[in-house]
């Protein structure tokens, strides 16, 4: 990867521009010139931070996934019941869909590009592994504390919850009117609680 770092303000400005252009135009419609113009930098400086569009997308995905890991950990820190965990996860999903749907758009853009880009594919695989490991650690702790009693092994449970979040994110992004359906949100909560507690 190129020299962009979390503490470099210029790198963050460029990343914000990358995120905006990718979300608006998609990967195919994103160009170095558009990103450089949006960030207010020269193409040369942009190339110093990112060698290619693939690196730009991979870095945005990395930033989004790090935010996701922090958000899911906060749910398990703030709640101490299966219902609390389920509500916290649903509240996060709902907030993202209502206030920052580009968050999911960029992940799904990454999935499509990963089929043709080793850079993006490697980043996605590593980061999804980290997300599941983080969720698995939270679930294992909750199980050890006897807060949850899942029928599935915790590793499988982490994969199922991750899949539920992603699947619902894709469906709600495709059909945004569903976000206003309270029954859907209640159903997602119930499904998560059922996964967490075998006795329900």
Secondary structure by P-SEA (a helix, b strand, c coil): ccccccccaaaaaaaaaaaaaaaacccccccaaaaaaaacccaaaaaaacccaaaaaaaaaaaaaaaaaaaaaaaaaacccaaaaaaaaaaaaaaaaaccaaaaaaaaaaaaaccccaaaaaaaaaaaaaaaaaaaaaaaaaaaaccccccccaaaaaaaaaaaaaaaaaaaaacccccccaaaaaaaaaaaaaaacccc
